[in-house]
Amino acid sequence: MATITELKCAVRETLESRGVLSQLKARIRAEVFSALDDQREPRPPLSHENLLINELIREYLEFNKYRYTASVLTAESGQPEVPLDRQFLANELKVAEDASSKSVPLLYGLVSHFVSSSGDKGGKVFLRGASVPAGTTASSTVPGPDA
């Protein structure tokens, strides 16, 4: 007969192998934060820059299925519940995209551009796509700027 310790280990291993344990932990953290968060306390107003930065981060988090982390970011930062329009973000950041770069978060393209960029291109960033890490939800890897 299995001991309580062995049963706990078996349940933990099963949840880990199914990828559920980390999701449960994230959900618990988000729920605890939500329960402790005082909704009556007004949030400081967001600067335009913080609004854009938070939205880039939220888009990245949701793309990678970090939904609980994104929900905590939204609640804690005072970011509007409804995401900003991607085209609005691209215009505000002076980013021109091609079809392949639209399949990944803007943050991937920005990082790819600045990591591989060797010079200024007139103040406007052109995103031709970005490499997507293994295990993401994109249907195929988008070619990087050197492709």
C-alpha positions as CSV (number, residue, x, y, z in Angstrom):
1,M,0.0,0.0,0.0
2,A,1.3,3.4,-1.0
3,T,2.1,5.9,1.7
4,I,0.9,9.5,1.7
5,T,4.3,10.7,0.6
6,E,4.4,8.3,-2.3
7,L,0.9,9.4,-3.3
8,K,1.9,13.0,-3.2
9,C,5.0,12.3,-5.3
10,A,2.9,10.4,-7.9
11,V,0.3,13.1,-8.2
12,R,3.0,15.8,-8.5
13,E,4.9,13.9,-11.2
14,T,1.7,13.3,-13.1
15,L,0.7,16.9,-12.9
16,E,4.2,18.0,-14.0
17,S,4.3,15.6,-16.9
18,R,1.0,16.9,-18.2
19,G,2.2,20.5,-17.8
20,V,-0.7,21.2,-15.4
21,L,1.3,21.9,-12.2
22,S,2.8,25.2,-13.4
23,Q,-0.5,26.4,-14.7
24,L,-2.2,25.6,-11.4
25,K,0.5,27.4,-9.5
26,A,0.2,30.5,-11.8
27,R,-3.6,30.4,-11.4
28,I,-3.3,30.2,-7.6
29,R,-0.9,33.2,-7.6
30,A,-3.3,35.2,-9.8
31,E,-6.3,34.4,-7.5
32,V,-4.3,35.3,-4.4
33,F,-3.2,38.5,-5.9
34,S,-6.8,39.3,-7.0
35,A,-8.1,38.5,-3.5
36,L,-5.5,40.8,-1.9
37,D,-5.8,43.6,-4.4
38,D,-7.8,46.5,-3.1
39,Q,-9.9,47.6,-6.0
40,R,-10.9,50.8,-4.1
41,E,-7.3,52.0,-4.1
42,P,-6.9,54.2,-7.3
43,R,-4.1,53.3,-9.6
44,P,-1.7,56.1,-10.5
45,P,-2.3,57.4,-14.1
46,L,-0.3,55.5,-16.7
47,S,2.1,57.6,-18.8
48,H,1.9,57.1,-22.5
49,E,5.2,55.3,-22.5
50,N,4.2,52.9,-19.8
51,L,0.9,52.2,-21.6
52,L,2.8,51.2,-24.7
53,I,5.4,49.1,-22.8
54,N,2.8,47.3,-20.8
55,E,0.8,46.5,-24.0
56,L,3.9,45.1,-25.6
57,I,4.5,42.9,-22.6
58,R,0.9,41.8,-22.5
59,E,0.9,40.9,-26.2
60,Y,4.0,38.8,-25.5
61,L,2.6,37.1,-22.4
62,E,-0.7,36.2,-24.1
63,F,1.1,34.9,-27.2
64,N,3.1,32.6,-25.0
65,K,0.0,31.6,-23.1
66,Y,1.1,33.3,-19.8
67,R,-2.5,34.4,-19.3
68,Y,-2.4,34.5,-15.5
69,T,0.7,36.6,-15.6
70,A,-0.9,38.9,-18.1
71,S,-4.0,39.2,-15.9
72,V,-1.9,40.2,-12.9
73,L,0.0,42.7,-15.0
74,T,-3.3,44.2,-16.2
75,A,-4.7,44.4,-12.8
76,E,-1.6,45.7,-11.0
77,S,-0.6,48.3,-13.6
78,G,-4.0,49.7,-14.2
79,Q,-3.7,48.8,-17.9
80,P,-7.1,48.9,-19.7
81,E,-8.8,45.5,-19.8
82,V,-9.3,45.8,-23.5
83,P,-5.9,45.4,-25.3
84,L,-4.8,48.3,-27.5
85,D,-5.1,47.8,-31.3
86,R,-1.9,46.3,-32.7
87,Q,-1.9,48.8,-35.6
88,F,-2.2,51.6,-33.2
89,L,0.8,50.2,-31.3
90,A,2.8,49.8,-34.5
91,N,2.0,53.4,-35.5
92,E,2.9,54.8,-32.1
93,L,6.3,53.0,-32.2
94,K,6.9,54.0,-35.8
95,V,7.1,50.4,-36.9
96,A,6.4,49.2,-40.4
97,E,5.6,45.5,-40.6
98,D,5.3,42.9,-43.3
99,A,2.9,39.9,-43.3
100,S,5.3,37.6,-41.5
101,S,6.0,39.9,-38.6
102,K,2.3,40.3,-37.9
103,S,2.1,36.7,-36.8
104,V,4.3,37.3,-33.7
105,P,4.2,39.9,-30.9
106,L,5.8,43.3,-31.8
107,L,8.3,42.7,-29.0
108,Y,9.9,39.8,-30.9
109,G,10.3,42.0,-34.0
110,L,11.7,44.9,-32.0
111,V,14.2,42.8,-30.2
112,S,15.2,41.0,-33.4
113,H,15.6,44.3,-35.2
114,F,17.8,45.9,-32.6
115,V,19.9,42.8,-32.0
116,S,20.7,42.4,-35.7
117,S,20.5,46.1,-36.8
118,S,23.8,47.7,-37.8
119,G,22.7,51.2,-38.6
120,D,19.9,53.8,-38.5
121,K,17.3,53.5,-41.2
122,G,15.8,57.0,-41.0
123,G,14.1,56.6,-37.6
124,K,11.5,54.1,-38.8
125,V,11.8,50.5,-37.8
126,F,10.9,47.9,-40.4
127,L,10.0,44.5,-39.0
128,R,10.4,41.6,-41.5
129,G,9.6,39.0,-39.0
130,A,11.3,37.5,-36.0
131,S,12.5,34.1,-34.9
132,V,9.9,32.4,-32.7
133,P,11.2,30.2,-29.8
134,A,10.5,26.5,-30.0
135,G,7.2,25.5,-28.4
136,T,5.3,28.6,-29.3
137,T,2.0,28.6,-31.0
138,A,3.0,30.1,-34.4
139,S,2.2,27.8,-37.2
140,S,5.7,28.1,-38.6
141,T,8.9,29.9,-37.7
142,V,9.0,33.4,-39.1
143,P,12.2,34.3,-40.9
144,G,14.5,36.7,-39.2
145,P,15.8,40.0,-40.7
146,D,18.7,38.2,-42.4
147,A,16.4,35.8,-44.3
